[in-house]
């Protein structure tokens, strides 16, 4: 049985009650161990409460509060230590009790400072991050970390406390000096803000400079292209084989389903389901973990049938390469202007359309063609997985003339609604 008590006489018979004597801590474990140590405070016996084992609350004893607080703290210090030892089945020695006593008076260890780079590494490796993010998002985290390290090594070193509006301006200027596009710079700023917000939540930093309105995530609309239904039909009608054929088929699945490349590149026959004799694709999106159900377009049906429901996979970069070749063969060669801000300067470059086609063009083509065909935006978003109409509308690459033509067929403009009312 453990006992923690404080004594003034330390077992001696003292007659002079007006004389000051040292106060001792006595910690015992039955008969197994006894530890006694002075706490470096003195008190007269007349001022000592023998029952409470504390200095009486008398104004002439100036150190009474400090001494009593010390005894309270030592009591907790030894009680918690004893409970831990009981759990571990340990019976400490007198020497170990002495070391524990000394630890109470030692300054607490200051935790080692976590740098921005250590924090990002830990964030990427954490089970929570790996559970909630896709492989592509994790790669984006690593790319941003490497990019920030380049600035750290080539321009000047920085950590959490150094990130300010001045740092932001220096970083953007450095990026522009390398001829990087505004959207590429903005992508890294956006990810950095994610790192800093998480660090704030985890109380690793108190710096909130990145929350300023002037700490802008750079972004600009670029003239991303899409393939209309006639162009999609052209590439479907091509007689191909080998890698170009597979790239074309996977791209068309994306164009008629709205699936991301990470999803249409891993379809199997198990994704095909039937509801009331109508076939659908049922896919759990890798990026959002949400399940979408998509009616099967005739072209998609034909492609899946060709591969017994399970098209072979192809690396994204290979699809990007071969789909350009396919589009060129299909005569999708109209001249377009690609306009973007690069190196802080606006650049306009003439390019043939097939050179602008990538994996992502498939998803953009689906959203635009579905919209121009009259599908409701919310229905398209249910398939594409967009959570806001603002982000969804960025995918719609219809011209003002195409949008006007779509509206012209509405009963509001045809006068049908008025005729019905009459």
MARSE-591138 format. One record per residue (C-alpha): z negated, y, x; residue in three letters. Coordinates in pm, whole numbers. Layout:
BEGIN
{{Z Y X} 'ALA'}
...
***
This chain:
BEGIN
{{0 0 0} 'UNK'}
{{106 332 154} 'UNK'}
{{-137 624 165} 'UNK'}
{{-52 986 253} 'UNK'}
{{-349 1217 289} 'UNK'}
{{-467 1529 472} 'UNK'}
{{-806 1563 644} 'UNK'}
{{-993 1837 821} 'UNK'}
{{-1269 1642 993} 'UNK'}
{{-1047 1349 1096} 'UNK'}
{{-1340 1118 1036} 'UNK'}
{{-1595 1323 1236} 'UNK'}
{{-1928 1437 1096} 'UNK'}
{{-1914 1816 1119} 'UNK'}
{{-2213 2034 1036} 'UNK'}
{{-2074 2383 1091} 'UNK'}
{{-1878 2457 774} 'UNK'}
{{-1785 2811 884} 'UNK'}
{{-1597 2696 1193} 'UNK'}
{{-1220 2631 1174} 'UNK'}
{{-1095 2279 1235} 'UNK'}
{{-746 2131 1261} 'UNK'}
{{-581 1979 955} 'UNK'}
{{-447 1627 1010} 'UNK'}
{{-185 1419 827} 'UNK'}
{{-291 1057 787} 'UNK'}
{{-24 805 686} 'UNK'}
{{-127 439 648} 'UNK'}
{{26 114 534} 'UNK'}
{{-289 -74 436} 'UNK'}
{{-422 -232 754} 'UNK'}
{{-76 -278 908} 'UNK'}
{{-29 71 1048} 'UNK'}
{{-211 403 1075} 'UNK'}
{{-53 728 1192} 'UNK'}
{{-257 1048 1238} 'UNK'}
{{-116 1381 1353} 'UNK'}
{{-228 1745 1350} 'UNK'}
{{-7 1978 1147} 'UNK'}
{{-103 2277 1368} 'UNK'}
{{-300 2464 1103} 'UNK'}
{{-678 2518 1094} 'UNK'}
{{-922 2587 814} 'UNK'}
{{-1299 2613 756} 'UNK'}
{{-1456 2332 555} 'UNK'}
{{-1577 2591 301} 'UNK'}
{{-1213 2685 238} 'UNK'}
{{-1087 2330 207} 'UNK'}
{{-1050 2155 -132} 'UNK'}
{{-1150 1798 -53} 'UNK'}
{{-1011 1660 -384} 'UNK'}
{{-671 1833 -380} 'UNK'}
{{-652 1808 1} 'UNK'}
{{-520 2163 22} 'UNK'}
{{-650 2504 139} 'UNK'}
{{-824 2691 -140} 'UNK'}
{{-645 2995 -285} 'UNK'}
{{-857 3264 -123} 'UNK'}
{{-711 3600 -19} 'UNK'}
{{-878 3611 321} 'UNK'}
{{-685 3298 427} 'UNK'}
{{-349 3453 512} 'UNK'}
{{-174 3131 604} 'UNK'}
{{-283 2933 297} 'UNK'}
{{56 2933 120} 'UNK'}
{{253 2837 429} 'UNK'}
{{12 2557 519} 'UNK'}
{{-2 2418 165} 'UNK'}
{{379 2424 137} 'UNK'}
{{398 2237 467} 'UNK'}
{{162 1969 337} 'UNK'}
{{366 1940 13} 'UNK'}
{{683 1900 217} 'UNK'}
{{535 1641 453} 'UNK'}
{{407 1442 154} 'UNK'}
{{757 1421 7} 'UNK'}
{{906 1357 354} 'UNK'}
{{685 1052 410} 'UNK'}
{{694 926 52} 'UNK'}
{{1078 915 49} 'UNK'}
{{1079 749 392} 'UNK'}
{{837 485 271} 'UNK'}
{{1050 411 -39} 'UNK'}
{{1361 372 177} 'UNK'}
{{1176 135 409} 'UNK'}
{{1058 -72 112} 'UNK'}
{{1419 -112 -9} 'UNK'}
{{1527 -224 337} 'UNK'}
{{1222 -450 387} 'UNK'}
{{1111 -253 697} 'UNK'}
{{753 -204 815} 'UNK'}
{{760 92 1055} 'UNK'}
{{545 119 1368} 'UNK'}
{{316 410 1460} 'UNK'}
{{578 528 1708} 'UNK'}
{{848 530 1439} 'UNK'}
{{614 725 1207} 'UNK'}
{{569 980 1486} 'UNK'}
{{946 1021 1521} 'UNK'}
{{974 1066 1146} 'UNK'}
{{704 1333 1158} 'UNK'}
{{894 1519 1431} 'UNK'}
{{1219 1501 1232} 'UNK'}
{{1064 1716 960} 'UNK'}
{{1036 2007 1202} 'UNK'}
{{1382 1970 1350} 'UNK'}
{{1658 2202 1232} 'UNK'}
{{1891 2025 988} 'UNK'}
{{2217 1908 1136} 'UNK'}
{{2499 2146 1062} 'UNK'}
{{2791 1944 922} 'UNK'}
{{3098 1951 1137} 'UNK'}
{{3350 2203 1011} 'UNK'}
{{3646 2049 830} 'UNK'}
{{3971 2208 940} 'UNK'}
{{4268 2266 714} 'UNK'}
{{4456 1989 895} 'UNK'}
{{4171 1736 859} 'UNK'}
{{4138 1824 493} 'UNK'}
{{4510 1774 423} 'UNK'}
{{4502 1438 607} 'UNK'}
{{4200 1324 405} 'UNK'}
{{4361 1444 82} 'UNK'}
{{4680 1248 149} 'UNK'}
{{4485 933 241} 'UNK'}
{{4239 950 -50} 'UNK'}
{{4262 672 -311} 'UNK'}
{{4265 934 -589} 'UNK'}
{{4572 1106 -446} 'UNK'}
{{4755 780 -385} 'UNK'}
{{4670 665 -736} 'UNK'}
{{4793 981 -908} 'UNK'}
{{5096 1081 -699} 'UNK'}
{{5431 916 -648} 'UNK'}
{{5567 825 -308} 'UNK'}
{{5799 1125 -327} 'UNK'}
{{5511 1366 -391} 'UNK'}
{{5315 1219 -101} 'UNK'}
{{5616 1267 124} 'UNK'}
{{5628 1628 6} 'UNK'}
{{5261 1672 107} 'UNK'}
{{5335 1535 455} 'UNK'}
{{5645 1751 496} 'UNK'}
{{5450 2065 406} 'UNK'}
{{5171 1973 646} 'UNK'}
{{5423 1920 928} 'UNK'}
{{5599 2246 840} 'UNK'}
{{5272 2442 844} 'UNK'}
{{5182 2283 1177} 'UNK'}
{{5509 2412 1319} 'UNK'}
{{5408 2766 1224} 'UNK'}
{{5060 2699 1366} 'UNK'}
{{5205 2584 1701} 'UNK'}
{{5499 2824 1731} 'UNK'}
{{5358 3152 1593} 'UNK'}
{{4975 3154 1588} 'UNK'}
{{4693 2917 1508} 'UNK'}
{{4526 2943 1169} 'UNK'}
{{4271 2769 949} 'UNK'}
{{4129 2813 600} 'UNK'}
{{3965 3148 673} 'UNK'}
{{4281 3291 832} 'UNK'}
{{4503 3252 526} 'UNK'}
{{4547 3599 381} 'UNK'}
{{4822 3822 246} 'UNK'}
{{4901 3921 606} 'UNK'}
{{4931 3553 697} 'UNK'}
{{5155 3498 393} 'UNK'}
{{5391 3778 498} 'UNK'}
{{5404 3647 855} 'UNK'}
{{5480 3296 729} 'UNK'}
{{5760 3408 495} 'UNK'}
{{5911 3627 770} 'UNK'}
{{5905 3330 1011} 'UNK'}
{{6072 3105 753} 'UNK'}
{{6342 3360 678} 'UNK'}
{{6402 3402 1050} 'UNK'}
{{6507 3036 1057} 'UNK'}
{{6764 3089 784} 'UNK'}
{{6573 2884 526} 'UNK'}
{{6645 2921 155} 'UNK'}
{{6404 3098 -78} 'UNK'}
{{6346 2781 -283} 'UNK'}
{{6273 2574 30} 'UNK'}
{{6015 2828 146} 'UNK'}
{{5870 2842 -205} 'UNK'}
{{5835 2464 -218} 'UNK'}
{{5604 2471 85} 'UNK'}
{{5406 2769 -46} 'UNK'}
{{5354 2586 -376} 'UNK'}
{{5223 2276 -197} 'UNK'}
{{4999 2487 28} 'UNK'}
{{4849 2645 -285} 'UNK'}
{{4780 2295 -417} 'UNK'}
{{4593 2213 -93} 'UNK'}
{{4391 2535 -111} 'UNK'}
{{4299 2492 -479} 'UNK'}
{{4174 2140 -412} 'UNK'}
{{3976 2264 -110} 'UNK'}
{{3813 2528 -331} 'UNK'}
{{3716 2262 -586} 'UNK'}
{{3571 2046 -308} 'UNK'}
{{3379 2347 -170} 'UNK'}
{{3544 2308 170} 'UNK'}
{{3648 2676 166} 'UNK'}
{{3561 2991 -24} 'UNK'}
{{3885 3172 64} 'UNK'}
{{4075 3273 -251} 'UNK'}
{{4347 3490 -99} 'UNK'}
{{4615 3253 -225} 'UNK'}
{{4519 3341 -584} 'UNK'}
{{4648 3696 -540} 'UNK'}
{{4956 3786 -745} 'UNK'}
{{5116 3896 -420} 'UNK'}
{{5081 3544 -275} 'UNK'}
{{5401 3452 -457} 'UNK'}
{{5560 3108 -479} 'UNK'}
{{5915 3214 -394} 'UNK'}
{{6172 3088 -639} 'UNK'}
{{6521 3172 -756} 'UNK'}
{{6765 3021 -1002} 'UNK'}
{{7057 2865 -821} 'UNK'}
{{7386 2764 -976} 'UNK'}
{{7317 2391 -986} 'UNK'}
{{7607 2214 -1145} 'UNK'}
{{7635 1942 -1407} 'UNK'}
{{7912 1706 -1513} 'UNK'}
{{8041 1743 -1867} 'UNK'}
{{8127 1445 -2085} 'UNK'}
{{8495 1453 -1986} 'UNK'}
{{8408 1448 -1616} 'UNK'}
{{8164 1160 -1669} 'UNK'}
{{8442 972 -1849} 'UNK'}
{{8674 1032 -1553} 'UNK'}
{{8441 871 -1301} 'UNK'}
{{8369 584 -1544} 'UNK'}
{{8740 508 -1569} 'UNK'}
{{8785 481 -1190} 'UNK'}
{{8858 135 -1049} 'UNK'}
{{8601 99 -772} 'UNK'}
{{8428 -171 -573} 'UNK'}
{{8142 -207 -326} 'UNK'}
{{7900 76 -261} 'UNK'}
{{8103 350 -436} 'UNK'}
{{8109 137 -753} 'UNK'}
{{7733 78 -746} 'UNK'}
{{7662 446 -671} 'UNK'}
{{7886 546 -963} 'UNK'}
{{7720 299 -1200} 'UNK'}
{{7365 407 -1111} 'UNK'}
{{7463 773 -1141} 'UNK'}
{{7611 715 -1486} 'UNK'}
{{7295 538 -1602} 'UNK'}
{{7104 852 -1506} 'UNK'}
{{7364 1074 -1674} 'UNK'}
{{7335 894 -2009} 'UNK'}
{{6959 828 -2006} 'UNK'}
{{6804 1133 -1834} 'UNK'}
{{6603 904 -1606} 'UNK'}
{{6506 1020 -1259} 'UNK'}
{{6662 836 -966} 'UNK'}
{{6324 675 -894} 'UNK'}
{{6343 516 -1242} 'UNK'}
{{6712 433 -1294} 'UNK'}
{{6721 280 -946} 'UNK'}
{{6478 3 -1040} 'UNK'}
{{6583 -107 -1388} 'UNK'}
{{6561 -474 -1484} 'UNK'}
{{6649 -673 -1794} 'UNK'}
{{6283 -643 -1898} 'UNK'}
{{6340 -272 -1964} 'UNK'}
{{6586 -356 -2244} 'UNK'}
{{6421 -376 -2585} 'UNK'}
{{6550 -406 -2941} 'UNK'}
{{6426 -220 -3249} 'UNK'}
{{6593 -293 -3586} 'UNK'}
{{6891 -452 -3407} 'UNK'}
{{6944 -142 -3193} 'UNK'}
{{6906 -169 -2815} 'UNK'}
{{6693 74 -2618} 'UNK'}
{{6565 121 -2266} 'UNK'}
{{6187 128 -2241} 'UNK'}
{{6077 271 -1907} 'UNK'}
{{5744 384 -1763} 'UNK'}
{{5834 691 -1557} 'UNK'}
{{5713 666 -1200} 'UNK'}
{{5641 1036 -1167} 'UNK'}
{{5447 1092 -1491} 'UNK'}
{{5334 735 -1579} 'UNK'}
{{5453 806 -1935} 'UNK'}
{{5662 554 -2124} 'UNK'}
{{5995 673 -2266} 'UNK'}
{{6221 489 -2509} 'UNK'}
{{6592 579 -2485} 'UNK'}
{{6879 463 -2708} 'UNK'}
{{7144 280 -2504} 'UNK'}
{{7472 467 -2465} 'UNK'}
{{7783 241 -2470} 'UNK'}
{{7854 319 -2103} 'UNK'}
{{7498 219 -2006} 'UNK'}
{{7532 -101 -2213} 'UNK'}
{{7850 -193 -2026} 'UNK'}
{{7692 -126 -1686} 'UNK'}
{{7378 -327 -1762} 'UNK'}
{{7589 -613 -1895} 'UNK'}
{{7792 -611 -1572} 'UNK'}
{{7473 -670 -1370} 'UNK'}
{{7298 -902 -1621} 'UNK'}
{{7053 -623 -1704} 'UNK'}
{{6939 -568 -1346} 'UNK'}
{{7160 -335 -1140} 'UNK'}
{{7117 -364 -760} 'UNK'}
{{6915 -89 -600} 'UNK'}
{{7061 166 -363} 'UNK'}
{{6877 417 -138} 'UNK'}
{{6887 771 -279} 'UNK'}
{{7067 914 22} 'UNK'}
{{7342 651 -14} 'UNK'}
{{7391 739 -380} 'UNK'}
{{7414 1107 -284} 'UNK'}
{{7679 1029 -24} 'UNK'}
{{7898 798 -232} 'UNK'}
{{7880 991 -561} 'UNK'}
{{8049 1286 -388} 'UNK'}
{{8332 1054 -278} 'UNK'}
{{8359 917 -633} 'UNK'}
{{8374 1265 -790} 'UNK'}
{{8643 1369 -544} 'UNK'}
{{8850 1060 -637} 'UNK'}
{{8806 1154 -1004} 'UNK'}
{{8956 1496 -935} 'UNK'}
{{8636 1694 -989} 'UNK'}
{{8747 1949 -734} 'UNK'}
{{8731 2283 -914} 'UNK'}
{{8611 2568 -691} 'UNK'}
{{8258 2695 -759} 'UNK'}
{{8046 2958 -592} 'UNK'}
{{7709 2855 -457} 'UNK'}
{{7481 3157 -442} 'UNK'}
{{7137 3155 -286} 'UNK'}
{{6901 3359 -71} 'UNK'}
{{6885 3225 282} 'UNK'}
{{6708 3393 569} 'UNK'}
{{6616 3675 333} 'UNK'}
{{6982 3753 262} 'UNK'}
{{7195 3673 -40} 'UNK'}
{{7475 3430 45} 'UNK'}
{{7775 3339 -169} 'UNK'}
{{7979 3037 -63} 'UNK'}
{{8286 2882 -226} 'UNK'}
{{8263 2502 -259} 'UNK'}
{{8451 2233 -443} 'UNK'}
{{8244 2096 -729} 'UNK'}
{{8221 1738 -602} 'UNK'}
{{8031 1866 -294} 'UNK'}
{{7754 1998 -522} 'UNK'}
{{7694 1667 -703} 'UNK'}
{{7371 1482 -615} 'UNK'}
{{7139 1227 -778} 'UNK'}
{{6970 1507 -966} 'UNK'}
{{7300 1617 -1118} 'UNK'}
{{7282 1306 -1338} 'UNK'}
{{6957 1416 -1504} 'UNK'}
{{7083 1773 -1539} 'UNK'}
{{7406 1644 -1695} 'UNK'}
{{7211 1442 -1951} 'UNK'}
{{6999 1740 -2060} 'UNK'}
{{7295 1978 -2083} 'UNK'}
{{7532 1738 -2261} 'UNK'}
{{7263 1629 -2506} 'UNK'}
{{7182 1993 -2582} 'UNK'}
{{7549 2089 -2633} 'UNK'}
{{7592 1781 -2855} 'UNK'}
{{7331 1917 -3094} 'UNK'}
{{7022 1716 -3005} 'UNK'}
{{6700 1907 -3061} 'UNK'}
{{6536 2030 -2737} 'UNK'}
{{6206 1857 -2823} 'UNK'}
{{6389 1525 -2872} 'UNK'}
{{6564 1563 -2536} 'UNK'}
{{6232 1657 -2371} 'UNK'}
{{6074 1340 -2512} 'UNK'}
{{6328 1147 -2306} 'UNK'}
{{6352 1369 -1998} 'UNK'}
{{5973 1397 -1971} 'UNK'}
{{5964 1777 -1950} 'UNK'}
{{5627 1905 -2070} 'UNK'}
{{5733 2265 -2130} 'UNK'}
{{6043 2412 -2291} 'UNK'}
{{6056 2673 -2014} 'UNK'}
{{6108 2407 -1746} 'UNK'}
{{6344 2213 -1967} 'UNK'}
{{6571 2512 -2025} 'UNK'}
{{6617 2545 -1649} 'UNK'}
{{6807 2218 -1667} 'UNK'}
{{7051 2344 -1927} 'UNK'}
{{7354 2458 -1729} 'UNK'}
{{7574 2554 -2024} 'UNK'}
{{7773 2876 -2000} 'UNK'}
{{7718 3157 -2253} 'UNK'}
{{8054 3058 -2409} 'UNK'}
{{7940 2695 -2450} 'UNK'}
{{7615 2806 -2610} 'UNK'}
{{7805 3040 -2845} 'UNK'}
{{8041 2756 -2944} 'UNK'}
{{7743 2534 -3021} 'UNK'}
{{7588 2803 -3240} 'UNK'}
{{7919 2875 -3416} 'UNK'}
{{7913 2531 -3578} 'UNK'}
{{7567 2596 -3726} 'UNK'}
{{7558 2664 -4100} 'UNK'}
{{7397 3000 -4028} 'UNK'}
{{7727 3123 -3875} 'UNK'}
{{7969 2920 -4087} 'UNK'}
{{7823 3062 -4408} 'UNK'}
{{7749 2715 -4548} 'UNK'}
{{7387 2806 -4611} 'UNK'}
{{7493 3111 -4813} 'UNK'}
{{7739 2907 -5018} 'UNK'}
{{7466 2650 -5094} 'UNK'}
{{7230 2924 -5203} 'UNK'}
{{7488 3061 -5446} 'UNK'}
***
